[in-house]
Amino acid sequence: YYLEEGDETTVTYYSYSHYDMASGVFEILNALNVAKEDCIFVGDGETDAQTSINAGIDFIGVLWGFRSEQTLRNYGATCFASTPQEILNQLF
């Protein structure tokens, strides 16, 4: 994984198989000393939705990405955003 630090921290992680991505999420949270309750998983695909569910982290599905709202719903997503501003509106 790598970190981009500024006003917020963005983490991108590449090495876990999509069948065990929750382990990668836990490794990142541990490295950052952040509780999963203090995180939001933002993604655009079914693997993202399932990873957040498996990790017990709230998920926001973005609708400008890889999959449709219905596909994300089919994989357990219940919260969606059509724009980056909508993500912020949901957080604050």
Backbone as CSV, one residue per row, in Angstrom:
resi,resn,N_x,N_y,N_z,CA_x,CA_y,CA_z,C_x,C_y,C_z
1,TYR,0.836,-1.172,0.000,0.000,0.000,0.000,0.879,1.233,0.000
2,TYR,0.298,2.361,-0.351,1.025,3.607,-0.212,0.081,4.648,0.350
3,LEU,0.648,5.643,0.976,-0.134,6.689,1.627,0.116,8.018,0.955
4,GLU,-0.934,8.806,0.813,-0.815,10.194,0.399,-1.355,11.005,1.565
5,GLU,-0.507,11.810,2.176,-0.927,12.533,3.366,-1.122,14.001,3.053
6,GLY,-2.111,14.588,3.660,-2.437,16.003,3.515,-3.505,16.312,4.537
7,ASP,-4.550,16.995,4.105,-5.674,17.256,5.000,-6.340,15.953,5.407
8,GLU,-6.267,14.960,4.546,-6.766,13.631,4.840,-5.732,12.633,4.326
9,THR,-5.916,11.398,4.652,-4.990,10.372,4.183,-5.733,9.455,3.224
10,THR,-5.153,9.226,2.069,-5.695,8.306,1.079,-4.771,7.103,1.021
11,VAL,-5.356,5.935,1.067,-4.566,4.709,1.037,-5.001,3.891,-0.172
12,THR,-4.036,3.449,-0.932,-4.302,2.538,-2.038,-3.551,1.247,-1.756
13,TYR,-4.230,0.137,-1.921,-3.663,-1.160,-1.552,-3.831,-2.134,-2.701
14,TYR,-2.772,-2.839,-3.061,-2.804,-3.671,-4.243,-2.530,-5.155,-4.050
15,SER,-2.013,-5.603,-2.939,-1.421,-6.936,-2.923,-2.328,-8.090,-2.501
16,TYR,-3.501,-7.858,-1.929,-4.340,-8.977,-1.501,-5.236,-9.457,-2.631
17,SER,-5.512,-10.744,-2.651,-6.466,-11.277,-3.622,-7.840,-10.700,-3.287
18,HIS,-8.688,-10.603,-4.292,-10.013,-10.035,-4.041,-10.852,-10.924,-3.134
19,TYR,-10.426,-12.141,-2.890,-11.139,-13.026,-1.977,-10.810,-12.742,-0.518
20,ASP,-9.753,-11.986,-0.256,-9.321,-11.735,1.120,-8.920,-10.278,1.309
21,MET,-9.631,-9.358,0.677,-9.244,-7.959,0.771,-9.494,-7.360,2.156
22,ALA,-10.399,-7.948,2.938,-10.620,-7.436,4.286,-9.336,-7.511,5.101
23,SER,-8.518,-8.529,4.878,-7.235,-8.629,5.582,-6.346,-7.439,5.252
24,GLY,-6.354,-7.019,4.010,-5.583,-5.845,3.608,-6.092,-4.582,4.269
25,VAL,-7.397,-4.459,4.384,-7.992,-3.305,5.061,-7.546,-3.280,6.516
26,PHE,-7.599,-4.434,7.193,-7.186,-4.485,8.602,-5.707,-4.156,8.767
27,GLU,-4.882,-4.604,7.828,-3.457,-4.301,7.893,-3.222,-2.793,7.776
28,ILE,-3.937,-2.161,6.867,-3.801,-0.705,6.694,-4.285,0.033,7.933
29,LEU,-5.448,-0.347,8.458,-5.965,0.307,9.665,-4.990,0.165,10.825
30,ASN,-4.416,-1.013,10.965,-3.438,-1.242,12.022,-2.203,-0.354,11.829
31,ALA,-1.719,-0.270,10.591,-0.532,0.547,10.310,-0.784,2.023,10.598
32,LEU,-2.023,2.456,10.380,-2.375,3.860,10.612,-2.892,4.114,12.019
33,ASN,-3.070,3.031,12.795,-3.619,3.120,14.138,-4.997,3.804,14.132
34,VAL,-5.849,3.314,13.222,-7.197,3.855,13.050,-8.201,2.733,13.283
35,ALA,-9.262,3.027,14.037,-10.326,2.048,14.278,-11.242,1.980,13.066
36,LYS,-11.764,0.790,12.790,-12.645,0.648,11.637,-13.906,1.492,11.773
37,GLU,-14.300,1.782,12.999,-15.471,2.626,13.228,-15.232,4.069,12.791
38,ASP,-13.977,4.436,12.616,-13.620,5.795,12.204,-13.368,5.899,10.701
39,CYS,-13.764,4.872,9.945,-13.477,4.827,8.512,-14.749,4.707,7.689
40,ILE,-14.647,5.115,6.466,-15.664,4.887,5.442,-14.937,4.277,4.249
41,PHE,-15.489,3.225,3.699,-14.937,2.597,2.500,-15.729,3.139,1.314
42,VAL,-15.056,3.782,0.389,-15.699,4.345,-0.797,-15.236,3.527,-1.993
43,GLY,-16.187,3.051,-2.779,-15.813,2.243,-3.928,-16.878,2.235,-5.005
44,ASP,-16.540,1.606,-6.129,-17.445,1.592,-7.278,-17.722,0.197,-7.820
45,GLY,-17.358,-0.826,-7.076,-17.556,-2.175,-7.584,-18.044,-3.138,-6.524
46,GLU,-18.439,-4.317,-6.994,-18.964,-5.323,-6.074,-17.901,-5.820,-5.108
47,THR,-16.646,-5.890,-5.543,-15.566,-6.300,-4.649,-15.387,-5.282,-3.537
48,ASP,-15.512,-4.006,-3.867,-15.416,-2.956,-2.848,-16.527,-3.108,-1.813
49,ALA,-17.753,-3.299,-2.281,-18.890,-3.452,-1.370,-18.704,-4.661,-0.464
50,GLN,-18.307,-5.788,-1.039,-18.118,-6.997,-0.250,-16.960,-6.872,0.728
51,THR,-15.888,-6.210,0.307,-14.752,-6.006,1.208,-15.174,-5.191,2.411
52,SER,-15.935,-4.129,2.188,-16.367,-3.300,3.318,-17.264,-4.087,4.258
53,ILE,-18.169,-4.895,3.702,-19.048,-5.719,4.535,-18.216,-6.726,5.328
54,ASN,-17.290,-7.397,4.655,-16.442,-8.389,5.333,-15.581,-7.768,6.427
55,ALA,-15.186,-6.507,6.224,-14.358,-5.814,7.216,-15.195,-5.108,8.282
56,GLY,-16.509,-5.033,8.075,-17.374,-4.349,9.038,-17.220,-2.840,9.001
57,ILE,-16.949,-2.303,7.810,-16.746,-0.865,7.629,-17.874,-0.319,6.766
58,ASP,-18.425,0.828,7.139,-19.478,1.458,6.359,-18.993,1.726,4.935
59,PHE,-19.913,1.609,3.972,-19.573,1.708,2.550,-20.420,2.767,1.875
60,ILE,-19.783,3.559,1.022,-20.497,4.468,0.120,-20.142,4.035,-1.299
61,GLY,-21.155,3.649,-2.054,-20.956,3.267,-3.449,-21.052,4.488,-4.339
62,VAL,-20.036,4.704,-5.147,-20.068,5.844,-6.065,-20.672,5.404,-7.394
63,LEU,-21.529,6.256,-7.937,-22.310,5.883,-9.109,-21.719,6.384,-10.415
64,TRP,-20.528,6.968,-10.364,-19.860,7.403,-11.593,-18.764,6.417,-12.003
65,GLY,-18.739,5.285,-11.345,-17.629,4.351,-11.547,-17.983,3.118,-12.336
66,PHE,-17.503,2.013,-11.858,-17.462,0.738,-12.569,-18.820,0.043,-12.669
67,ARG,-19.631,0.087,-11.628,-20.891,-0.668,-11.585,-22.093,0.245,-11.346
68,SER,-23.261,-0.288,-11.667,-24.512,0.460,-11.473,-24.953,0.391,-10.012
69,GLU,-25.900,1.264,-9.660,-26.454,1.236,-8.308,-27.075,-0.125,-8.013
70,GLN,-27.820,-0.684,-8.960,-28.463,-1.973,-8.719,-27.449,-3.076,-8.474
71,THR,-26.364,-3.077,-9.235,-25.319,-4.088,-9.014,-24.726,-3.938,-7.629
72,LEU,-24.431,-2.712,-7.213,-23.888,-2.489,-5.871,-24.890,-2.918,-4.805
73,ARG,-26.171,-2.633,-5.020,-27.210,-3.076,-4.074,-27.220,-4.602,-3.958
74,ASN,-27.069,-5.262,-5.090,-27.060,-6.729,-5.087,-25.925,-7.294,-4.240
75,TYR,-24.878,-6.512,-4.034,-23.728,-6.945,-3.226,-23.729,-6.320,-1.836
76,GLY,-24.859,-5.750,-1.428,-25.004,-5.299,-0.054,-24.892,-3.810,0.194
77,ALA,-24.592,-3.025,-0.828,-24.464,-1.576,-0.625,-25.830,-0.950,-0.375
78,THR,-25.877,-0.002,0.552,-27.128,0.692,0.871,-26.989,2.207,0.825
79,CYS,-25.781,2.699,0.663,-25.514,4.138,0.663,-24.769,4.482,-0.625
80,PHE,-25.201,5.561,-1.305,-24.653,5.872,-2.622,-24.387,7.364,-2.764
81,ALA,-23.494,7.690,-3.694,-23.189,9.081,-4.016,-23.007,9.198,-5.526
82,SER,-23.600,10.237,-6.095,-23.468,10.486,-7.538,-22.337,11.443,-7.861
83,THR,-21.865,12.168,-6.840,-20.767,13.117,-7.020,-19.873,13.076,-5.783
84,PRO,-18.645,13.534,-5.904,-17.790,13.614,-4.706,-18.415,14.488,-3.612
85,GLN,-19.096,15.550,-3.990,-19.735,16.415,-2.991,-20.771,15.649,-2.174
86,GLU,-21.483,14.731,-2.811,-22.471,13.930,-2.085,-21.812,13.061,-1.016
87,ILE,-20.594,12.600,-1.266,-19.868,11.851,-0.229,-19.653,12.760,0.975
88,LEU,-19.151,13.959,0.738,-18.917,14.907,1.830,-20.211,15.243,2.556
89,ASN,-21.290,15.431,1.815,-22.576,15.747,2.433,-23.030,14.637,3.357
90,GLN,-22.736,13.396,3.005,-23.128,12.265,3.849,-22.267,12.146,5.101
91,LEU,-21.050,12.656,5.019,-20.138,12.553,6.156,-20.309,13.675,7.168
92,PHE,-20.737,14.834,6.694,-20.792,16.006,7.584,-22.157,16.603,7.681
